[in-house]
Amino acid sequence: MSHTAWVELAEVKPSQLYLSSEKLTAVMNWFDFDGPTFGPLPVFEYEGETYLADGHTRAFVAHLAGCMKLPVTYDPEIRTSDDFPVYVECIDWCEEEGVETIPDLSGRVLSPEAYDVEWIDRCHRLATRLD
């Protein structure tokens, strides 16, 4: 069972190395910078830390808007999913490249084509290797 909470943006760690410029533009088009409101982002706990499972672009735009807290939904079932080993490897990649906070995604925005090659394809190769 999941539950929703507000957590400090600084306490939420990414599990993704890059953002897509296309997704970033789309989120910035609907995001209300004057009164940010958006649904909770899915997170999970791993080794005592809180990690995003999805919603990296929304979290980054919230950071740009100066949000200090994020609405999150804790989903403990992520830890038992078949995809969890992929998340763990992605967390390792992030740590290796110094992407340990949402603001660390600054300078890591790629064109849609580069995002597909650098991130999506890399994750697919990892998932295939772990199967």
Rosetta blueprint (number, residue, H / E / L):
1 M L
2 S L
3 H E
4 T E
5 A E
6 W E
7 V E
8 E E
9 L H
10 A H
11 E H
12 V E
13 K E
14 P L
15 S L
16 Q L
17 L L
18 Y L
19 L E
20 S E
21 S H
22 E H
23 K H
24 L H
25 T H
26 A H
27 V H
28 M H
29 N H
30 W H
31 F L
32 D L
33 F L
34 D L
35 G L
36 P L
37 T L
38 F L
39 G L
40 P L
41 L E
42 P E
43 V E
44 F E
45 E E
46 Y E
47 E L
48 G L
49 E E
50 T E
51 Y E
52 L E
53 A L
54 D L
55 G L
56 H H
57 T H
58 R H
59 A H
60 F H
61 V H
62 A H
63 H H
64 L H
65 A L
66 G L
67 C L
68 M L
69 K E
70 L E
71 P E
72 V E
73 T E
74 Y E
75 D L
76 P H
77 E H
78 I H
79 R H
80 T H
81 S L
82 D L
83 D L
84 F H
85 P H
86 V H
87 Y H
88 V H
89 E H
90 C H
91 I H
92 D H
93 W H
94 C H
95 E H
96 E H
97 E L
98 G L
99 V L
100 E L
101 T L
102 I H
103 P H
104 D H
105 L H
106 S L
107 G L
108 R L
109 V E
110 L E
111 S L
112 P H
113 E H
114 A H
115 Y H
116 D H
117 V H
118 E H
119 W H
120 I H
121 D H
122 R H
123 C H
124 H H
125 R H
126 L H
127 A H
128 T H
129 R H
130 L H
131 D L
